[in-house]
C-alpha cells in the first residue's frame, strides 16, 4: 500500500446527489491570493450565502488591501478573514489560522479549486490535518496535488474557466448540480445601459508576465486617440510614467485620453462605461466579463482556455504572439528565456486591429463611436 493510499483512508469521494455541506451554518473558503480569483469566486460565494449560511473568505492581508473596496460592495466586513494565506513556512502561521477559524465557529473549510493554491504551501497539509482533528469538514478538488488531506473530495474539470470551476465545485458539494449555469449575478445590478463610446486599456498586472511593455501601450494609445476616447488604468507608478511619456509625444489635436490612477472602484466605474476594453490575463478581464463590457484579451505565458473569463466566446478576440512560441503556455511568473518575448513581441497594431474588428462586428458599439 502506498503512503498516499494509506493517508487517503480517512477521506472519501463525493457522490453527485450528496450534500457535503448539510448541517453547516458557517463555512470558510481559502481563496488563492489574486484579485481575479476573488472576482471569480464572488458569484459562488453569494449563492452559498443565499442558502442561509455565513461564508467567510480567507485571504492574505496584501490582496485584501487591493480588493477591500470591491469586497465591501458584496460582503459584511466581518466575513473577510485576513491572515497569512496560503500558510507560511512555519507552523505559527498554521496555528494562527486554526485559532481564527475556531473563534468564528467555522464548521467546514473549502479549499478553492485553484491548482496554484495547493502547490503554494508545504504547510497546507498541516492546516488541513489540524482542522480535521478539530472536527471540521475539509473539502477540495479530487485532482489536487495534496487531495489526500481532504475529508471530502469532488471531481473538478480543470479545463473550465476559473469562475465556472468555482461554481461547479460548490454546486457539486451541495448536491445541486441542476441549479443552473454560472451567472455574474452579483455584478449585474451595477451594469450600465449607456456607454461613452470609449476604449479602456488595462496595462496589466504587477508582474511582467501579464503586462504589456510601456512602449507598446504608448503606441496603442497613439493609434486609438484619433478614433475614440481612451482611458488607461493600471498601477500608479506605471501610469505616472505613461502619462509623462504621452505628454512628451505631442498628443493629437482634440484627443480625449485620461489616465485613471485612483481607487479600484473609480477604475471599475470607468470600465463599466466603456464600449470595449483591452485587458491582459488579469482581474480586469474577469471584471469586464462581469460588467458585460466587450474586450480584447492579451495572453502571454498563460493558457487562454483555462484562464479565459466565463463569458469568453469565439467572437472575443484573443491576442497572442503571431507565431506561437514553443514554450507557450508555460504559466510561469518568470521567463526561462529571460525576456518575456511572448508579451514583448505583441504589437500595438495587432491589438488595434482586433479592437476595430470587434467594434465593427457589434453595431451597437460601433454606432456609439
QUIZINOR-V626582 format. One record per backbone hydrogen bond with DSSP energy under -0.5 kcal/mol. NH is the residue of the N-H (numbers start at 1). CO is the residue of the C=O. If there is no record, write none. Layout:
BEGIN
nh & co
NH & CO
NH & CO
END
This chain:
BEGIN
nh & co
6 & 2
7 & 3
8 & 4
9 & 6
10 & 7
11 & 8
12 & 151
14 & 153
18 & 15
20 & 18
20 & 173
21 & 173
22 & 19
24 & 21
27 & 54
28 & 108
29 & 56
30 & 110
31 & 29
31 & 58
34 & 32
38 & 34
39 & 35
40 & 36
41 & 37
42 & 38
43 & 39
45 & 41
46 & 42
47 & 43
48 & 44
49 & 45
50 & 46
51 & 47
51 & 48
52 & 49
53 & 48
54 & 25
56 & 27
57 & 79
58 & 29
58 & 56
59 & 57
59 & 81
61 & 83
64 & 60
65 & 61
66 & 62
67 & 63
68 & 64
71 & 67
72 & 68
73 & 69
73 & 70
74 & 71
75 & 71
79 & 76
80 & 77
81 & 57
82 & 80
83 & 59
83 & 81
85 & 83
93 & 90
94 & 90
95 & 91
96 & 92
97 & 93
98 & 94
99 & 95
100 & 96
101 & 97
102 & 98
103 & 99
104 & 100
105 & 102
106 & 101
107 & 26
108 & 26
109 & 137
110 & 28
110 & 108
111 & 109
111 & 139
112 & 30
112 & 110
114 & 112
115 & 113
117 & 114
118 & 114
119 & 115
120 & 116
120 & 117
121 & 117
124 & 121
127 & 123
128 & 124
129 & 125
130 & 126
131 & 127
132 & 128
133 & 129
134 & 130
135 & 132
136 & 131
137 & 107
139 & 109
139 & 137
140 & 152
142 & 154
144 & 141
147 & 144
149 & 146
150 & 147
151 & 138
152 & 138
153 & 12
154 & 140
158 & 156
160 & 157
162 & 306
165 & 161
166 & 162
167 & 163
168 & 164
169 & 165
170 & 166
171 & 167
172 & 168
173 & 169
174 & 170
175 & 172
176 & 171
179 & 176
180 & 177
185 & 183
187 & 184
188 & 184
188 & 185
189 & 185
190 & 187
191 & 188
195 & 193
196 & 273
199 & 229
200 & 276
201 & 231
202 & 200
202 & 278
203 & 201
203 & 233
205 & 210
210 & 207
211 & 208
212 & 203
217 & 213
218 & 214
219 & 215
220 & 216
221 & 217
222 & 218
223 & 219
224 & 220
225 & 221
227 & 224
228 & 224
230 & 256
231 & 199
232 & 258
233 & 201
234 & 260
239 & 235
240 & 236
241 & 237
242 & 238
243 & 239
244 & 240
245 & 241
246 & 242
247 & 243
248 & 244
249 & 245
249 & 246
250 & 247
255 & 252
257 & 255
258 & 230
260 & 232
260 & 258
261 & 259
267 & 263
268 & 264
269 & 265
270 & 266
271 & 267
272 & 268
273 & 269
273 & 270
274 & 271
275 & 198
276 & 198
277 & 294
278 & 200
279 & 277
279 & 296
281 & 298
282 & 280
285 & 282
286 & 282
287 & 283
288 & 284
289 & 285
290 & 286
291 & 287
292 & 289
293 & 288
294 & 275
294 & 292
296 & 277
297 & 317
298 & 279
299 & 297
299 & 319
301 & 209
304 & 302
307 & 303
312 & 309
316 & 313
317 & 315
319 & 297
320 & 318
324 & 322
328 & 325
331 & 301
336 & 334
338 & 335
343 & 340
344 & 340
345 & 341
346 & 343
351 & 347
352 & 348
353 & 349
354 & 350
355 & 351
356 & 352
357 & 353
358 & 354
359 & 355
360 & 356
361 & 357
362 & 359
363 & 361
365 & 362
366 & 359
366 & 362
367 & 363
368 & 364
368 & 365
369 & 365
369 & 366
END
